[in-house]
């Protein structure tokens, strides 16, 4: 295939696509709005699943590099009741299919696998439109443009490429996360560190929950979930870290102190993360020469699958283009039909379909009950 591929977005999905195309000798350029690979922190831990994310890395020929960045022991999982009672303490015995890595390190091995110049940094897209005759023009914030006959939007929730295919826009799910970090936790925050253990902590309750990961070293990274309207969060001044922390912690009044410490003892200012999603089953009619992958195509509330699906999208699209070198439309049709189906499958955790945050069954006992019923 000699048609150059233009990818918008150097996230995990776009980079996986670029790598698989490179492996197959297909010319590709990635345009990324960030000024450099280190322009911002890349988020926390990702569990890369053996049934999607790892398949993508295999297609990219990067399994050895992937295994080298796996954080051993981080598949351990604890489920705690709100009073701190440990109801499930599952060790990482090395046999699980969801090894944990840091997102930034995973992105870096993908970047390192591409020839210099593949990613054009500092190219923030302002718009994309069809020129006719199968061509598309992408306009960047600095006024420069690029014209392509094969455009892939890997540019996330607020994709600038998506309007070429769909009028859908993400909507607020009714839940937001507040993100906190505790550093040197074993010495400075021992009770919280003991509660989290060696891997992941889940402490759920109706309308709220706390998730925490032990990252590299003894850093604890927490996501505090609250089912509240955006107006509720808008009334909190997140520029006042102490006041915002106190207001969020108030919602967890009565919880065990080792759990609330993940909120109150944060070593960084709390960061609000509103959760948006595209309509379930989002799809579009085939439009020649353009497609989407990852969150640009099927943004959903965090369920452990987003990064994995984006990478698999990238790998499957790259393989389809390589398999149909003389028929781009056949490749895009094949890819999209499989992707539409894949993105509507019900996400599970540890093989179990979990309750939504607003469910009365969103409790530690409820989570363990469904796990037991499913024989997990």
C-alpha positions, 0 to 999 in steps of 0.5 A: 500500500502506497497511500500515506496515512495521516493520523491526528493524535499521538495517544496510545491508539494513534501510535499503535496504528502508526507502529503497525503501519510502519511494520508493514512498510506503509507511509504514515505521519502523526500530528499531535497538538502537544509540543513534545512527548513530555509536555504533560503528565501522561496519567497513571496505571493501565492494566493491559489485557491479554484479550485486547491491549496485548494483542495490539502490542503483539501486532506491533512487535513490542511484547518484549518492550512491554514486559520490560515495563510491567510493574510486578505485583500490581495485579493485587486487588483489595476490596474494602467496606467503607468502615475499612473492613477488608472483604477481599484481598487477592494477591498477584500470583503472576497468572493474571491477564492484566499486568499493570504499566504506567501509561507514560512508559507504554506511550514511550515504547510506542514512540521509540519504535517509530522512525524520527519525524513520524510524529509532528509535535506542536500541531494542534488541529483547529478543523478538518473538512472535505475538499472533494475528490476524496481529499481532506484538508486539516487546518492547524492552530498556527494556520498551516494545513495538510491535505490527505486522502486517508485521514484517521482521527485518533484525537480523543473525546473532543475529536476535530475529525469526528464531525466529518463522520458524525454529529455526535458529541460527548455528554456528561455521564453524571459522575466526576472523579477527583484525582489525588496523589500521596507520595512516599506513602509507606513512610508518610501515609502508612495507614493509607498505604496499608489499606491500598496494599500492593496493587489496587484498592476498591471501596464502593458505595451507592453514588460514590467510590474510591479507587486507588493504585500503588504506582512505582515506588510507594506512590498512591494514585487515587480516583474519588468518584462522585455521582453529582451534577456538574453544577454541584462541582462548579460550586466548589473552588478547585483553585483553593486546594484545602477548601476543595479537599475538605468539601469532597472529603465531607461526602465520605464522612463516616468512612474509615480514616485510612480511606478518607486519608486518600482524599485529605492527605493528598500531596497534590491539589485535587484535580476534577475529572468530569466523565463524558461519553458518546452515545452507546453504540455510536456509529456512522455511515462509511465515508471514503478516506476517513475513520476514527479510533479509540475515544474519538469513535467510542468514548465511554465512562472509565471501565478499564477498557478504553486504552486497551480498545484504542490500541486494538483499534489501531492495530486492527486498522493497521492490519486491515490496511496492510491486508487490502493494499489496493482497496482502502475502502475495503480495509476501512469497511472491514475495520469499522464493522468489527470496531462497532461491534467490539466497542458495544460489548459490555465491559467487565472487571475480573470477568464480572459485569459490575454495578453502576455507581448509582446502584444500591448494589454498588457496595463492597459486598455487592461487588464480591457477591457478583464475583462469587455468583460468576465463579470468579 
